[in-house]
């Protein structure tokens, strides 16, 4: 998933009342209608095509799809649970489902017969709640890689092969920091690794800013932290303690945000999720490279006048490269007005037929291997090499993949980590301040 987690879930307390107040489904839906919500406009045509296939196989049922922007999506979904106007089915995010399941607004999907082995490794298990029930059917997956402006890389004398062969460490940054420094150019044309470089007057930053990363750092620091051997929590899923107080983690964060202090990475003030995201910084020539997710492939490659390449995340102190592997799923609401139709639709969404249809659009990587292969072929037809995103999933020897932290109280974690990371990145606060933040988070988690 992809996109930054926004503010802590509005009305979480109010949601606890839902089980007793929600009665109907989405207003205006007919008896043979299944309502379905998603947030990605780029994926809408693919799922409209899936809906046609589903309706052909299920006479009498039709799918009504609503697409909302990311911010509006979660706000309106939360409000719909309270008002009893929730959709039958919605695209779920790994950081949200635990709290939704805990508040009992999701329908268990145990009877759908979802076979974890039919999907990319780990995707199915992520959607098992603490109660052992399944609350999501695998939909797609994404990883993170380094996008770079080929024109700026060429001017710096850096080849794609060199950018694919970088390593890093928290002491001196390794060859990764050297490359980012060399890609950085001040307003007088001096590179970041040349005498006289002026870090206060930079024309092109080696690395774009994607913000502070909050508590997950998906497209910021997560690959560095994981390749240093750190994990978010004490358990792979449903951890009982967050580990932001780890000395390993804090050394990674100190080094990573230190790139901005050296002038190699754009400052926090340059970042805006709406007006100036990382891809806009690269497209505008303000940054030479950016870590970003697979869901942004079409955006980068589709930007007029931008010649872009992709590279693997760098090798870390563990000797491996690392990338978050996130995966979305489709969930059914507890009070779905057409629960029988919703279950049929979700089962179809998770099927190879729909997954291959979605893959053929070359927008995302579907959860099934055949769906993924179809997507790779579709990207190849567009002239796009997606190896930087797919190889980490297939190559367990040289790569480590990991999930978003899956715990209760994810919204509370975000509410505490968002300002904490902003203060370190933007205001120079010590990384040791994360000790206190971690204590606060774990106190909540221990409830």
C-alpha positions as CSV (number, residue, x, y, z in Angstrom):
1,X,0.0,0.0,0.0
2,X,0.9,1.9,-0.3
3,X,0.5,5.8,0.4
4,X,1.2,7.4,3.6
5,X,-1.0,6.6,6.6
6,X,-3.0,9.7,7.4
7,X,-4.2,11.0,10.7
8,X,-5.2,8.6,13.5
9,X,-8.4,6.8,12.7
10,X,-11.2,9.4,13.2
11,X,-13.9,8.3,15.6
12,X,-12.3,5.0,16.7
13,X,-14.3,5.3,19.9
14,X,-17.5,5.9,17.9
15,X,-16.7,2.8,15.9
16,X,-17.1,0.7,19.0
17,X,-20.8,1.5,18.9
18,X,-21.2,0.2,15.3
19,X,-22.0,-3.4,16.2
20,X,-25.2,-2.3,17.8
21,X,-26.3,0.5,15.5
22,X,-25.5,-0.5,11.9
23,X,-28.4,-2.2,10.1
24,X,-28.4,-1.7,6.4
25,X,-25.9,-1.4,3.6
26,X,-25.2,1.4,1.1
27,X,-28.3,3.4,0.5
28,X,-29.9,2.9,-2.9
29,X,-28.3,-0.4,-3.8
30,X,-30.7,-3.0,-5.2
31,X,-31.1,-6.5,-3.9
32,X,-28.9,-8.0,-6.7
33,X,-26.2,-5.3,-6.2
34,X,-22.8,-5.7,-4.5
35,X,-21.2,-2.4,-3.6
36,X,-17.4,-2.2,-3.7
37,X,-15.1,0.6,-2.7
38,X,-11.5,1.2,-3.8
39,X,-9.2,4.3,-3.7
40,X,-6.8,3.9,-6.6
41,X,-8.2,5.6,-9.8
42,X,-5.5,3.9,-11.9
43,X,-6.9,0.5,-11.0
44,X,-10.6,1.3,-11.5
45,X,-10.7,0.2,-15.2
46,X,-9.1,-3.2,-14.3
47,X,-11.7,-3.9,-11.6
48,X,-14.5,-2.7,-13.9
49,X,-13.3,-5.4,-16.3
50,X,-13.3,-7.9,-13.4
51,X,-16.9,-6.9,-12.6
52,X,-18.0,-7.7,-16.1
53,X,-16.5,-11.2,-15.9
54,X,-18.1,-11.7,-12.5
55,X,-21.5,-10.6,-13.6
56,X,-21.3,-12.9,-16.6
57,X,-20.7,-15.8,-14.3
58,X,-23.3,-14.7,-11.8
59,X,-26.5,-13.7,-13.6
60,X,-28.7,-11.5,-11.4
61,X,-25.7,-10.0,-9.5
62,X,-24.1,-6.7,-10.5
63,X,-21.2,-4.8,-8.9
64,X,-21.4,-1.1,-8.2
65,X,-17.9,0.3,-7.8
66,X,-17.1,3.6,-6.0
67,X,-13.6,5.1,-6.2
68,X,-12.6,7.7,-3.6
69,X,-9.3,9.5,-3.1
70,X,-7.1,8.1,-0.3
71,X,-7.9,10.7,2.3
72,X,-11.6,10.7,1.6
73,X,-11.7,7.0,1.4
74,X,-10.8,6.2,5.1
75,X,-12.8,9.2,6.4
76,X,-16.0,8.2,4.5
77,X,-15.5,4.5,5.3
78,X,-15.2,5.2,9.0
79,X,-18.3,7.4,8.8
80,X,-20.2,4.7,6.8
81,X,-19.7,2.1,9.6
82,X,-21.2,4.5,12.1
83,X,-24.1,5.5,9.8
84,X,-24.8,2.0,8.6
85,X,-24.1,3.0,5.0
86,X,-21.0,0.9,4.6
87,X,-20.1,-0.9,1.3
88,X,-20.5,-4.6,1.0
89,X,-16.8,-5.0,0.1
90,X,-13.9,-2.6,0.3
91,X,-10.1,-2.6,-0.4
92,X,-8.4,-3.0,2.9
93,X,-5.0,-1.9,4.1
94,X,-2.8,-4.0,6.4
95,X,-2.5,-1.1,9.0
96,X,-6.2,-0.7,9.2
97,X,-7.6,-4.2,9.3
98,X,-6.5,-5.1,12.8
99,X,-8.4,-2.2,14.4
100,X,-11.4,-2.9,12.1
101,X,-11.4,-6.6,13.2
102,X,-11.0,-5.6,16.8
103,X,-14.1,-3.3,16.5
104,X,-16.0,-6.2,14.9
105,X,-16.9,-4.4,11.7
106,X,-15.5,-7.1,9.4
107,X,-17.0,-10.4,8.3
108,X,-14.8,-13.5,8.8
109,X,-13.9,-15.0,5.4
110,X,-13.0,-18.5,6.7
111,X,-15.7,-20.2,4.5
112,X,-14.3,-18.7,1.3
113,X,-11.7,-21.4,1.0
114,X,-8.8,-19.0,0.5
115,X,-5.6,-21.1,0.0
116,X,-2.5,-19.2,1.1
117,X,-0.3,-21.3,-1.1
118,X,-2.1,-19.9,-4.2
119,X,-0.7,-16.5,-3.6
120,X,2.8,-14.9,-3.2
121,X,4.4,-16.0,0.1
122,X,3.1,-14.3,3.2
123,X,0.2,-12.4,1.7
124,X,-2.5,-14.6,2.9
125,X,-1.2,-15.1,6.5
126,X,-1.1,-11.3,7.0
127,X,-4.9,-11.2,7.0
128,X,-5.4,-13.6,9.9
129,X,-6.7,-11.8,13.0
130,X,-5.5,-12.6,16.5
131,X,-8.7,-14.6,16.9
132,X,-7.5,-16.9,14.1
133,X,-10.2,-15.8,11.6
134,X,-9.4,-14.5,8.1
135,X,-10.6,-11.0,7.4
136,X,-9.1,-10.3,3.9
137,X,-8.6,-12.1,0.6
138,X,-5.2,-11.3,-1.0
139,X,-5.5,-8.7,-3.8
140,X,-2.1,-7.5,-4.8
141,X,1.4,-6.7,-3.6
142,X,4.1,-4.1,-3.9
143,X,7.8,-3.6,-3.1
144,X,10.1,-0.6,-3.0
145,X,13.0,0.3,-5.3
146,X,15.1,3.3,-6.2
147,X,13.8,5.4,-9.1
148,X,16.4,7.6,-10.7
149,X,16.5,10.3,-13.4
150,X,18.7,8.8,-16.2
151,X,19.7,12.2,-17.5
152,X,21.0,13.3,-14.1
153,X,22.7,9.9,-13.5
154,X,24.4,10.0,-16.9
155,X,25.6,13.5,-16.1
156,X,27.1,12.2,-12.9
157,X,28.8,9.3,-14.7
158,X,26.8,6.7,-12.9
159,X,25.5,3.7,-14.8
160,X,22.5,1.5,-14.0
161,X,24.9,-1.3,-13.2
162,X,26.6,0.9,-10.6
163,X,23.4,2.0,-9.0
164,X,22.3,-1.7,-8.8
165,X,25.5,-2.5,-6.9
166,X,25.4,-0.2,-4.0
167,X,25.8,-1.0,-0.3
168,X,25.4,1.1,2.8
169,X,26.2,1.1,6.6
170,X,25.2,3.6,9.3
171,X,28.8,4.7,10.0
172,X,29.8,6.3,6.7
173,X,26.9,5.4,4.4
174,X,29.0,3.2,2.2
175,X,28.9,3.4,-1.6
176,X,25.2,4.4,-1.4
177,X,26.0,7.6,0.3
178,X,28.9,8.2,-2.1
179,X,26.5,7.9,-5.0
180,X,23.9,10.1,-3.5
181,X,26.5,12.7,-2.7
182,X,27.9,12.6,-6.3
183,X,24.3,13.0,-7.7
184,X,23.9,16.2,-5.5
185,X,24.8,19.5,-7.2
186,X,24.8,22.9,-5.6
187,X,23.9,26.2,-7.4
188,X,27.4,26.7,-8.6
189,X,27.7,23.3,-10.2
190,X,29.8,21.6,-7.5
191,X,28.9,18.1,-6.5
192,X,28.3,16.9,-3.0
193,X,31.6,15.0,-2.9
194,X,33.6,17.9,-4.4
195,X,35.6,20.6,-2.5
196,X,33.6,23.8,-1.8
197,X,30.2,22.1,-2.0
198,X,27.5,24.4,-0.5
199,X,25.0,22.3,1.3
200,X,22.9,25.4,2.0
201,X,22.4,26.2,-1.7
202,X,21.6,23.0,-3.5
203,X,20.2,22.9,-7.0
204,X,19.7,19.1,-7.3
205,X,19.5,16.8,-4.3
206,X,20.8,13.3,-4.7
207,X,17.8,11.9,-2.9
208,X,14.3,13.2,-2.8
209,X,12.4,13.5,0.5
210,X,9.4,11.4,1.1
211,X,8.7,12.9,4.5
212,X,9.6,11.5,7.9
213,X,8.2,8.1,7.4
214,X,6.0,8.1,10.5
215,X,6.1,4.6,12.2
216,X,6.7,2.5,9.1
217,X,9.1,4.4,6.8
218,X,7.9,2.4,3.8
219,X,9.4,4.5,1.1
220,X,11.9,6.3,3.4
221,X,14.1,4.4,5.9
222,X,12.4,1.0,6.1
223,X,14.8,-0.8,3.7
224,X,17.8,0.5,5.6
225,X,16.5,-0.5,9.0
226,X,15.5,-4.0,7.8
227,X,18.8,-4.5,6.0
228,X,20.5,-3.6,9.3
229,X,18.7,-6.5,11.0
230,X,16.0,-4.5,12.8
231,X,12.3,-5.4,13.0
232,X,9.3,-3.2,14.0
233,X,8.0,-5.4,16.8
234,X,9.0,-8.4,18.8
235,X,6.9,-10.7,16.6
236,X,6.4,-11.0,12.9
237,X,2.6,-10.4,13.3
238,X,0.6,-9.1,16.3
239,X,3.7,-8.0,18.2
240,X,3.4,-6.9,21.8
241,X,6.2,-4.4,21.8
242,X,7.5,-1.9,19.2
243,X,11.3,-1.5,19.0
244,X,11.9,2.1,18.0
245,X,14.1,2.3,21.1
246,X,16.6,-0.1,19.5
247,X,20.1,1.2,19.2
248,X,20.3,-0.3,15.8
249,X,17.2,1.5,14.6
250,X,18.3,4.8,16.1
251,X,21.7,4.5,14.4
252,X,19.9,4.0,11.1
253,X,17.6,7.0,11.6
254,X,20.5,9.2,12.7
255,X,22.4,8.4,9.5
256,X,19.4,8.6,7.2
257,X,18.2,12.0,8.3
258,X,21.8,13.0,8.5
259,X,21.8,12.9,4.7
260,X,19.6,16.0,4.8
261,X,22.0,17.8,7.2
262,X,24.8,17.1,4.7
263,X,22.7,18.5,1.9
264,X,22.4,15.3,0.0
265,X,18.7,14.7,0.7
266,X,16.0,17.3,0.3
267,X,14.9,18.8,3.6
268,X,11.5,18.0,5.2
269,X,10.2,21.4,4.2
270,X,10.4,20.3,0.5
271,X,7.9,17.5,1.0
272,X,4.2,17.7,0.5
273,X,2.1,14.6,-0.1
274,X,-0.2,16.5,-2.4
275,X,1.9,19.3,-4.0
276,X,5.5,18.0,-4.0
277,X,5.8,14.2,-3.5
278,X,9.0,12.4,-4.2
279,X,8.1,11.6,-7.8
280,X,7.4,15.3,-8.5
281,X,10.9,16.2,-7.1
282,X,12.5,13.7,-9.5
283,X,10.3,14.8,-12.5
284,X,11.1,18.4,-11.8
285,X,14.9,17.9,-11.7
286,X,15.0,18.9,-8.0
287,X,16.2,15.4,-7.0
288,X,18.1,12.8,-8.9
289,X,16.6,9.7,-7.2
290,X,13.8,8.6,-4.9
291,X,12.8,5.4,-3.1
292,X,9.2,4.7,-4.1
293,X,6.7,1.9,-4.4
294,X,5.7,-0.4,-7.3
295,X,2.3,1.4,-7.4
296,X,4.2,4.4,-8.7
297,X,5.8,2.7,-11.7
298,X,3.3,3.9,-14.2
299,X,3.5,7.4,-12.8
300,X,7.3,7.7,-13.1
301,X,7.5,6.1,-16.5
302,X,4.5,8.0,-17.8
303,X,5.9,11.4,-16.9
304,X,6.5,13.4,-20.0
305,X,10.1,14.3,-20.6
306,X,11.4,12.1,-17.8
307,X,13.7,9.2,-18.6
308,X,13.7,7.0,-15.6
309,X,15.4,3.9,-14.4
310,X,15.1,1.7,-11.3
311,X,17.6,0.0,-9.1
312,X,17.5,-2.4,-6.2
313,X,17.6,-1.1,-2.6
314,X,21.3,-1.2,-1.4
315,X,22.9,-4.1,0.5
316,X,23.0,-3.5,4.2
317,X,25.1,-4.6,7.2
318,X,23.3,-8.0,7.2
319,X,24.7,-8.7,3.7
320,X,21.2,-8.6,2.2
321,X,19.0,-6.1,0.5
322,X,15.6,-5.4,2.0
323,X,12.3,-4.0,0.9
324,X,8.9,-3.9,2.5
325,X,6.4,-6.2,0.7
326,X,3.0,-4.8,1.3
327,X,-0.2,-6.4,0.1
328,X,-3.7,-5.2,0.0
329,X,-6.8,-7.4,0.4
330,X,-10.6,-7.3,-0.1
331,X,-12.7,-7.3,3.1
332,X,-16.4,-7.8,3.6
333,X,-18.2,-5.5,6.1
334,X,-20.0,-7.2,9.0
335,X,-23.3,-5.6,8.2
336,X,-23.1,-5.9,4.4
337,X,-26.6,-5.6,2.9
338,X,-25.8,-8.4,0.4
339,X,-23.5,-10.7,2.2
340,X,-24.0,-13.7,0.0
341,X,-23.2,-11.7,-3.1
342,X,-20.3,-10.0,-1.4
343,X,-18.7,-13.4,-0.6
344,X,-19.1,-14.5,-4.2
345,X,-17.5,-11.2,-5.4
346,X,-14.5,-11.4,-3.0
347,X,-13.9,-15.0,-4.0
348,X,-13.9,-13.9,-7.7
349,X,-11.6,-11.0,-6.9
350,X,-9.1,-13.4,-5.4
351,X,-9.4,-15.9,-8.3
352,X,-6.8,-16.3,-11.0
353,X,-9.3,-15.1,-13.6
354,X,-9.7,-11.7,-12.0
355,X,-6.0,-11.5,-11.0
356,X,-4.8,-12.1,-14.5
357,X,-7.3,-9.5,-15.8
358,X,-5.9,-6.9,-13.4
359,X,-2.4,-7.9,-14.3
360,X,-3.0,-7.4,-18.0
361,X,-3.4,-3.6,-17.3
362,X,0.1,-3.3,-16.0
363,X,-0.7,-1.1,-13.0
364,X,-0.1,-3.3,-10.0
365,X,1.3,-6.8,-9.2
366,X,-1.7,-9.1,-8.5
367,X,-1.4,-11.6,-5.6
368,X,-1.3,-14.8,-7.5
369,X,1.9,-15.9,-9.4
370,X,0.0,-16.1,-12.7
371,X,-1.4,-12.6,-12.1
372,X,2.1,-11.3,-11.3
373,X,3.5,-12.9,-14.5
374,X,0.7,-11.3,-16.5
375,X,1.6,-7.9,-15.0
376,X,5.3,-8.4,-15.8
377,X,4.4,-9.1,-19.4
378,X,2.2,-6.1,-19.6
379,X,4.9,-3.8,-18.2
380,X,7.4,-5.4,-20.6
381,X,5.0,-4.5,-23.5
382,X,5.2,-0.9,-22.4
383,X,9.0,-1.1,-22.4
384,X,9.3,-1.1,-18.6
385,X,11.7,-3.5,-16.8
386,X,10.3,-4.2,-13.3
387,X,13.1,-6.5,-12.1
388,X,13.9,-4.2,-9.3
389,X,10.5,-4.9,-7.8
390,X,10.0,-8.5,-8.6
391,X,13.4,-10.1,-7.9
392,X,13.3,-9.3,-4.2
393,X,10.2,-11.5,-4.0
394,X,11.7,-14.4,-5.8
395,X,15.3,-14.2,-4.5
396,X,15.4,-15.1,-0.8
397,X,19.2,-15.5,-0.8
398,X,20.1,-11.9,-1.5
399,X,16.9,-10.2,-0.5
400,X,14.8,-9.8,2.6
401,X,11.1,-8.8,2.4
402,X,9.0,-7.8,5.4
403,X,5.6,-6.5,6.1
404,X,4.1,-3.4,7.6
405,X,4.0,-3.8,11.4
406,X,0.8,-5.7,12.2
407,X,-0.5,-4.8,15.7
408,X,-3.5,-3.4,17.5
409,X,-3.7,0.4,18.1
410,X,-2.0,1.2,14.8
411,X,-3.7,4.6,14.7
412,X,-2.3,5.4,18.1
413,X,1.2,4.4,17.0
414,X,0.9,6.7,14.0
415,X,-0.3,9.6,16.2
416,X,2.8,9.3,18.3
417,X,5.4,8.4,15.7
418,X,4.4,11.1,13.1
419,X,5.4,14.1,15.2
420,X,8.4,12.2,16.7
421,X,9.9,11.5,13.3
422,X,9.1,15.0,12.0
423,X,10.9,16.5,15.0
424,X,14.0,14.4,14.3
425,X,14.1,15.1,10.6
426,X,12.9,18.7,10.6
427,X,14.0,20.1,13.9
428,X,17.2,18.1,14.7
429,X,15.8,16.4,17.8
430,X,17.9,13.5,19.1
431,X,17.1,10.0,18.0
432,X,17.2,9.0,21.6
433,X,13.9,10.9,22.0
434,X,12.4,7.7,20.5
435,X,13.0,5.9,23.8
436,X,10.2,7.9,25.4
437,X,7.9,7.6,22.3
438,X,8.4,3.9,22.3
439,X,7.5,3.7,26.0
440,X,4.3,5.6,25.3
441,X,3.3,3.3,22.3
442,X,4.0,0.1,24.2
443,X,2.0,1.4,27.2
444,X,-1.0,1.7,24.9
445,X,-0.3,-1.6,23.2
446,X,-0.2,-3.3,26.6
447,X,-3.8,-2.4,27.4
